């Protein structure tokens, strides 16, 4: 599969690279063997974008960047590297220049906004007893419990970090909307998707965690990006 581009998966808030586990398995089953998943520190957009750029720079050949949730902000900021051939947004933020995920969320708060709480060290968490409903309502209770207990909290200030030059303005993009998303308002997802004029928008009757609940459809969208930019 050396002729296929590499696929770099970028996680969002309250999770790590392992949130992509079902997508990784499905992509591999379909013959994609050039797979990478970034483990971002979630300490600032600058830190996360640089960590992602470092991984991209280690890869020879074209790269498809795939971002979930806040990972969409990261690929928007880091996707300007010349070997990035496409951007795929999975229930993700896609800010324009000067926008932050916090600003976008405040303009149109999602149903689970009140479930996000700070701790005394400045990290933001989703309340464990509300994690299932807020983040992954279409997963099993056991899967939601594991995600809730292992969630990776971002530094609160990261919500306010703004994008400089959005890569989606110059790179071909694809977008998946989650119609039952309680972490990003679905109408915000639709608005961000439409303004980037992507090659394709797919809307799923899914929670925020569509990468885990609907991996086949997510992989279909990633493969569309692979085909059209390959």
C-alpha positions in Angstrom: 0.0 0.0 0.0 3.0 2.3 -0.5 1.1 4.3 -3.1 -1.6 5.3 -0.6 -1.2 8.4 1.5 -0.5 8.2 5.2 -3.5 8.9 7.5 -2.8 10.9 10.7 -5.5 10.8 13.3 -5.8 13.7 15.8 -7.8 13.4 18.9 -9.7 16.1 20.8 -10.4 17.1 24.3 -11.2 14.5 27.0 -9.6 11.7 25.1 -6.3 10.5 23.6 -5.2 8.6 20.6 -6.9 5.5 21.7 -10.3 7.1 21.0 -9.5 6.2 17.3 -9.2 2.5 18.1 -12.2 1.3 16.1 -11.4 3.6 13.2 -7.8 2.2 13.2 -8.9 -1.4 13.1 -11.5 -0.7 10.4 -9.0 1.3 8.2 -6.4 -1.5 8.6 -9.0 -4.1 7.6 -9.6 -2.1 4.5 -6.0 -2.2 3.5 -4.6 1.0 4.9 -1.4 0.3 6.6 0.2 3.8 6.9 -1.7 4.8 10.0 -0.6 7.2 12.7 -2.3 8.7 15.8 -1.0 11.8 17.5 -1.0 11.9 21.3 -1.4 15.6 22.0 -0.7 17.2 25.4 -3.8 19.4 25.3 -1.8 22.2 27.0 -2.3 24.9 24.3 -3.1 25.1 20.6 0.5 26.0 19.9 1.8 22.9 21.7 -0.7 20.6 20.1 -0.2 21.9 16.6 3.5 21.6 16.9 3.3 18.1 18.2 1.1 17.2 15.2 3.5 19.0 12.8 6.4 17.0 14.2 4.6 13.7 13.4 3.7 15.0 9.9 7.3 16.0 9.2 8.5 12.4 10.0 6.3 11.0 7.2 7.4 10.7 3.6 4.7 11.4 1.0 1.2 12.8 1.2 -0.7 12.9 4.5 -4.5 12.9 5.1 -5.1 14.8 8.4 -8.2 13.6 10.4 -9.4 15.6 13.4 -12.1 14.8 15.9 -13.6 17.5 18.2 -10.8 19.9 19.2 -8.6 17.9 16.9 -10.3 19.9 14.2 -8.7 23.0 15.6 -5.3 21.3 15.6 -5.5 20.2 12.0 -6.8 23.6 11.0 -3.7 25.2 12.5 -1.2 22.4 11.6 -2.5 21.5 8.1 -0.5 24.1 6.2 2.5 21.8 5.8 3.1 21.1 2.1 2.7 17.3 2.3 -0.8 17.6 3.8 -3.1 16.8 1.0 -6.5 16.8 2.7 -8.3 17.5 5.9 -11.2 15.4 7.3 -13.3 16.8 10.2 -15.2 14.4 12.4 -17.7 16.2 14.6 -15.0 18.8 14.9 -14.3 22.5 15.4 -13.1 24.2 12.2 -12.4 27.7 13.3 -11.6 30.6 11.0 -8.8 33.0 11.6 -9.1 34.6 15.0 -11.7 32.2 16.3 -11.4 29.8 19.2 -13.4 26.7 20.2 -14.5 28.5 23.4 -15.9 31.5 21.4 -17.7 29.2 19.0 -19.2 27.2 21.9 -20.4 30.3 23.7 -22.1 31.6 20.6 -24.2 28.4 20.4 -23.8 26.4 23.6 -24.2 22.6 23.2 -26.6 20.6 25.3 -23.8 19.3 27.6 -22.0 22.6 28.1 -22.8 22.7 31.8 -21.2 19.3 32.3 -17.8 20.8 31.8 -16.2 21.8 35.1 -12.8 23.1 36.0 -10.6 21.7 38.8 -8.3 23.7 41.1 -5.3 23.3 38.8 -7.0 24.8 35.7 -8.0 21.7 33.9 -11.4 21.2 32.4 -13.3 17.9 32.9 -16.6 16.4 31.9 -18.5 15.3 35.0 -18.1 11.5 35.2 -21.8 10.9 35.9 -22.8 13.0 32.9 -20.0 11.8 30.5 -22.2 9.2 28.8 -25.0 11.6 27.9 -22.7 14.5 27.0 -19.9 12.7 25.0 -21.0 9.3 23.8 -24.7 8.6 24.3 -24.7 6.0 21.5 -22.0 3.8 23.1 -22.6 1.2 25.7 -22.5 2.1 29.4 -19.3 0.1 29.8 -17.6 1.9 27.0 -18.8 5.3 28.4 -17.5 4.4 31.8 -14.0 3.7 30.5 -14.0 6.9 28.5 -15.2 8.9 31.5 -12.6 7.5 33.9 -9.7 7.7 31.4 -10.6 11.1 30.0 -7.7 13.5 29.3 -8.6 16.9 30.5 -7.3 20.0 28.6 -5.8 23.1 30.2 -8.8 25.5 30.4 -7.0 28.3 28.5 -6.7 26.1 25.4 -10.4 26.8 24.8 -9.5 30.4 24.2 -6.6 29.8 21.8 -7.3 31.2 18.4 -6.4 29.9 14.9 -4.0 32.0 12.8 -4.3 30.8 9.2 -7.0 28.1 8.7 -5.7 25.3 6.5 -9.2 24.5 5.2 -9.0 27.7 3.2 -6.3 26.2 1.0 -6.6 22.4 1.4 -9.5 20.2 0.2 -11.7 19.2 3.1 -14.4 16.8 4.2 -16.8 17.1 7.2 -18.9 14.7 9.2 -21.7 16.3 11.3 -23.1 14.5 14.4 -26.8 15.3 14.7 -27.0 14.2 18.3 -23.9 15.9 19.5 -24.0 17.3 23.0 -20.4 18.5 23.1 -20.5 20.7 20.0 -23.9 22.1 18.9 -24.9 20.3 15.7 -25.9 23.6 14.1 -22.4 24.9 14.9 -21.0 21.9 13.1 -23.3 22.5 10.1 -22.3 26.2 10.0 -18.5 25.4 10.1 -18.9 22.7 7.5 -20.8 24.8 5.1 -18.5 27.8 5.2 -15.4 25.7 4.4 -17.2 24.5 1.2 -15.9 20.9 1.7 -15.9 18.3 -1.0 -18.5 16.4 1.0 -20.6 16.8 4.1 -22.0 13.6 5.8 -24.5 13.9 8.6 -24.8 11.0 11.0 -27.5 10.4 13.7 -24.7 10.1 16.2 -23.2 11.5 19.4 -20.0 13.5 19.7 -18.1 10.2 19.8 -19.0 9.2 16.2 -15.5 8.0 15.7 -16.3 5.2 18.2 -20.0 4.6 17.5 -20.0 4.9 13.7 -16.4 3.9 12.7 -17.5 2.4 9.3 -19.1 5.6 8.1 -16.2 7.7 9.5 -13.8 5.4 7.5 -16.0 5.8 4.4 -15.4 9.6 4.6 -11.7 9.2 5.2 -11.5 6.9 2.2 -13.3 9.5 0.1 -10.5 11.9 0.9 -7.9 9.3 0.1 -9.5 8.5 -3.3 -10.0 12.1 -4.4 -6.6 13.4 -3.4 -4.6 10.2 -4.1 
